[in-house]
Amino acid sequence: DVEEDAGRGRIYLPADEMRRFNVDEASLGASRADEPLKAFVRFQIARARSLYVDASRALGSIPDDGSRLTACVMSTVYAG
């Protein structure tokens, strides 16, 4: 979605982190990823995976009224 969004002038990634990895708006819309963009994406993936692990520990605290099942299913879908 990043390339498509960038092509429409929408960027939802942290600007400070893009600068840290030397990633600019043009590279987000490019059809080929250069090394800075690959490193940036790897960093974002690692963070997302870490957050999913942290969140999974809290799933047991969600009421068991169907809400927990929904949260578990959505977590699995989005993490995938």
N, C-alpha and C positions, 0 to 999 in steps of 0.2 A: 503493500500500500504506500510505502514511502515515496517511491518514484512517481506513482500516480498523483498522490497528494501534492508533491513538489511541483509537478507539471501544472497544477491548478493554483499554484501560489500559496499552498497551505503546508506549513511545517509544524509538526507537533513534537519536535525533539528539543531537548535542552540546548539553548544557544551556547551556554558556557562550556558544555561538554563537546559540542561540535567544534568550538574554537580550540579546545584542549587537544583534540584529535586531528586538527587541521582539516576539518571537513567544512565545505561551504555549500551554499544552496545549489550551485551548479552541479556539484558531484552527486547530490541526492537525486537529481533528475537525469543523470547520465545513464545510458543503457549498460555500461560496464562499471563495475566497482573497482576503484583503485585501492591500494594498500591502506591508506588512512581511513577510508570508508569501511573497509573490511574490519579493521581494528575497532572502530567505533561501534559497528554492529555487534561484534563479538562481546564487547563490553556491555552493551545494552541487553544482550541475550543472557549473559551471566547474571546481571542484576535482576532481570525478570525471573529467572529460575530461582534465585535466592529468595526473592519475595514470595514466590509460590510456595516454597518450602516453609517459610515463616508463617504464611497464611494458613497452610494446611494444618499446622499445629493448633490453630484457633477454631477450626471447623467444629470440633466437639463441643464448643461453647454455644453454638447456634441451636436454638430450640429444635427439638425433634418433632416438629409439626408439619414436616414437608419442606421447611425452609433449609434445613441442613442438607437434605438430599439434593435440592436445587443448587445450593452453593457447591456441593461436591461435584455434581455433574458439570456445572459451568466452569469450575476450576480445572477439571480434567480437559474439557473442550478447549478452553483458552490456552492452557499450558501446552497442549499438543500442537 
